[in-house]
Amino acid sequence: MNRKPSLTAEKYATIDELVRLGSIAVNDAQNESRRLGVPNVYSINGRLYYETPTGELSTSDPFVDATVRCDESKTP
């Protein structure tokens, strides 16, 4: 038994508005991260990519590199 979706035009309009607001919020958060120098992280086909300061995507985790450098500076 196939049932047709019961979404009305009003429900579609509400969904569109929520998606629009969500997109604006994500864009604002990404811009704030860039302003603060924090890389945005994306998952593409299950693989993590980090946005570099130049806007390119990299697979190397900048936080791991920073942790290693901090740990190395603490050794006598």
HELIX and SHEET records of a PDB file:
HELIX    1   1 ALA A    9  LEU A   36  1                                  28    
HELIX    2   2 PRO A   62  LYS A   74  1                                  13    
SHEET    1   A 3 VAL A  41  ILE A  44  0                                        
SHEET    2   A 3 ARG A  47  GLU A  51 -1                                        
SHEET    3   A 3 LEU A  57  SER A  58 -1                                        
END                                                                             
